Amino acid sequence: MLFIGLTVGFASAAGAEVGGRLAIGDFVIDASEVTIGQFREFAEATGLKTAAEKSGGGFEWGSGWERRAGWTVYRPFGVEPASLDEPAVHVSWDEASAFCRWRNGRLPTAQEWRRAAYTETRASSAGFEAGRVYRFPSGETADGMNTRDGDPWPRHASVGSTPPGVNGLYDMGGNVWEWIADRRGEEALTAGGSWWYGSEQTTADAMQWKRFDFYAVYVGFRCAYPSPS
């Protein structure tokens, strides 16, 4: 199977690595969220200019949704990011989908995302029980996730900064919301909550619908792929 774009590691159900991929049943999923550096490589290769760039900036919640001048995927808070390993935000559903296609993938479905985030599939792993469905992507408690609850991260964190959770995946709960393949008309599903929300938004029943052409500092994504076997 050919993967186009940034070279990444691949992991079986035994474990995952930052920037790698994990096989779960009949699909494969990114172990961590797509980064600014990865998205920049895609945009430069395809000539993409994001909607946030064209419109002058992405959105943040203030007195309602407010556009922030100069906030884009490359400058998520209007200044140069501390690291290109920060998650790619200010990206619409269409732009996220295009990135995943460029890598011979797609956005994960809600069913796939829930399975990866909450059901441990590894035969053995420290702190997780094979076949068990957990309340949070971090396990039975919300410890270790980047949410608005007490943690070391005031905003989003670079991928791999938080401890790995269920299936060894990073930031399936907290950090940034993630676009999901599921659509209903003009809306697309997002999952996992973000650094701005509490832990209750990271549970399986807390997915949220957003306009597919929406882009904000709280929303990023990861990709899924066909199983190589």
Order of alpha helices (4+ residues) and beta strands (2+ residues): beta-beta-alpha-alpha-beta-beta-alpha-alpha-beta-beta-beta-beta-beta
